[in-house]
Amino acid sequence: MSDFPPVPAEPIEPDPQQMTPEELNEAAKRIAALEAEVAEMKDRWVRAEAEVQNTRTRARREVEETRQYAIQKFARDVVEAAENIKRGLDSLPPPAPHEPELLARLREGFDGIYRSFIGMLERNGIQQQDPTGQPFDPNLHQAMSEQPSAEVPPGSVLQAWTPAWTLNGRLLRPAMVVVARSPAGAEPAHAGP
C-alpha cells in the first residue's frame, strides 16, 4: 500500500453558508480573477487560431503564385521564339496567283506552326494583346517613338511593332509601340468646356 492518503474523488468545496463575509468576499474576488483569466486565455486562443488561419491562407496564396509565375523567365524566352516565328512568316512575300508551290507550302507551314504555338501558349496562360488603336498605357506599352497623326486621337497607339505579352494577367513583355501625337500646326484638344 501507498504511504499517501487517498485523494478524494471530487474537490471539497466550502459551504457558502458556513463562510464568513471576508471569506465570501475573497472567494468572489478569486472567482472574478479566474473568470478574467479564462476570458484572456480564450481571447489569446481565438487570436492564435486566426493567426494560424491567416498563415495558412498566405502560404496557400504564395504557393499558388509561385506555381503560376514560376515559369515567367521561361515564358519570356518562349514569347521571343513566337515573335521570331511571326517575323519569319511576315518576311515571306504575300500570296500571289501563280507563285511557286514551294513558297505556298512554306507559308502554310509557318502559319500552321505559328497558330499551333500561340494556341499552346494560350493554354498555358500566356496571352498576346495587340494594342493598335488603344490609348497608350505605360503599364502595358513601351513607346518607341511618336508620330503625328490626324487619323487617331493623340496618345493612342498608332502602330505596334510587337504585341504585349502577359502570363496569367501579369505583364511578361510590354508592347513596343508608336504613339500618335497631334499633327504639326493642329490645335491640341481641350478637356472640358
Secondary structure in CASP SS format (residue, H / E / C, confidence):
PFRMAT SS
TARGET T0000
AUTHOR 0000-0000-0000
METHOD secondary structure of the structure
MODEL  1
M C 1.00
S C 1.00
D C 1.00
F C 1.00
P C 1.00
P C 1.00
V C 1.00
P C 1.00
A C 1.00
E C 1.00
P C 1.00
I C 1.00
E C 1.00
P C 1.00
D C 1.00
P H 1.00
Q H 1.00
Q H 1.00
M C 1.00
T C 1.00
P H 1.00
E H 1.00
E H 1.00
L H 1.00
N H 1.00
E H 1.00
A H 1.00
A H 1.00
K H 1.00
R H 1.00
I H 1.00
A H 1.00
A H 1.00
L H 1.00
E H 1.00
A H 1.00
E H 1.00
V H 1.00
A H 1.00
E H 1.00
M H 1.00
K H 1.00
D H 1.00
R H 1.00
W H 1.00
V H 1.00
R H 1.00
A H 1.00
E H 1.00
A H 1.00
E H 1.00
V H 1.00
Q H 1.00
N H 1.00
T H 1.00
R H 1.00
T H 1.00
R H 1.00
A H 1.00
R H 1.00
R H 1.00
E H 1.00
V H 1.00
E H 1.00
E H 1.00
T H 1.00
R H 1.00
Q H 1.00
Y H 1.00
A C 1.00
I C 1.00
Q H 1.00
K H 1.00
F H 1.00
A H 1.00
R H 1.00
D H 1.00
V H 1.00
V H 1.00
E H 1.00
A H 1.00
A H 1.00
E H 1.00
N H 1.00
I H 1.00
K H 1.00
R H 1.00
G H 1.00
L H 1.00
D H 1.00
S H 1.00
L C 1.00
P C 1.00
P C 1.00
P C 1.00
A C 1.00
P C 1.00
H C 1.00
E C 1.00
P C 1.00
E H 1.00
L H 1.00
L H 1.00
A H 1.00
R H 1.00
L H 1.00
R H 1.00
E H 1.00
G H 1.00
F H 1.00
D H 1.00
G H 1.00
I H 1.00
Y H 1.00
R H 1.00
S H 1.00
F H 1.00
I H 1.00
G H 1.00
M H 1.00
L H 1.00
E H 1.00
R H 1.00
N C 1.00
G C 1.00
I E 1.00
Q E 1.00
Q E 1.00
Q E 1.00
D C 1.00
P C 1.00
T C 1.00
G C 1.00
Q C 1.00
P E 1.00
F C 1.00
D C 1.00
P C 1.00
N C 1.00
L C 1.00
H E 1.00
Q E 1.00
A E 1.00
M E 1.00
S E 1.00
E E 1.00
Q E 1.00
P E 1.00
S C 1.00
A C 1.00
E C 1.00
V C 1.00
P C 1.00
P C 1.00
G C 1.00
S E 1.00
V E 1.00
L E 1.00
Q E 1.00
A E 1.00
W C 1.00
T C 1.00
P C 1.00
A E 1.00
W E 1.00
T E 1.00
L E 1.00
N C 1.00
G C 1.00
R E 1.00
L E 1.00
L E 1.00
R E 1.00
P C 1.00
A E 1.00
M E 1.00
V E 1.00
V E 1.00
V E 1.00
A E 1.00
R E 1.00
S C 1.00
P C 1.00
A C 1.00
G C 1.00
A C 1.00
E C 1.00
P C 1.00
A C 1.00
H C 1.00
A C 1.00
G C 1.00
P C 1.00
END
